[in-house]
Amino acid sequence: MKLMFRTYIILFLFCITSCSKKSSEFIPEIELHKVTVMNFPVDSLTNIKSWYFDVFEDKDKEWLVFQSEKPSIKFYDISKENLEFDITFDQIGPDGVGSINGFHVKSLDSIYLLNVAEMRIFLINNLGKVLNEFYLLKPNNKYPDGSRSSPTIISGSPAINYNNIL
């Protein structure tokens, strides 16, 4: 009995030591290097504490985009470092979108606005007109009580458009 117990102990120790070899893989250090400094002039309506901003590319042009207090989305020309235009939208009324928490610019005529309080996503064009709206808590056959998730479009989790699915 003692011999069998010792054999099990030896096998156990052998397995532990042979399976727990130290990794000799080299992990290189990663450093950030400043490439350039850019300065964008802002007005008093520009929200400098914006939760989300992004870079939008259309043809051969790039814009830095983020939400203003106005309510609007400002488009800053990256190459010229100035405000080129903004797209204003209504918060109340027939084209009202309420208080917006984030956005995604698919194209200049397809901009998605997220309203977390009302659990809706609005699709607007470049004139700020609502083209469509999507209810995130709308019941259906698969989810009779609606979705219980709370989507967020912020700098930590930007919206992604893949195969025309947001």
Secondary structure, DSSP 8 states (H G I E B T S, - for coil): -HHHHHHHHHHHHHHHHHH------------------------TTS-TT-S-EEEEEETTEEEEEEEETTTEEEEEETTTTEEEEEEE--SSSTT---S--EEEEEETTEEEEEETTTTEEEEE-TT--EEEEEETT---SS-TT--------BTTB----BTTB-
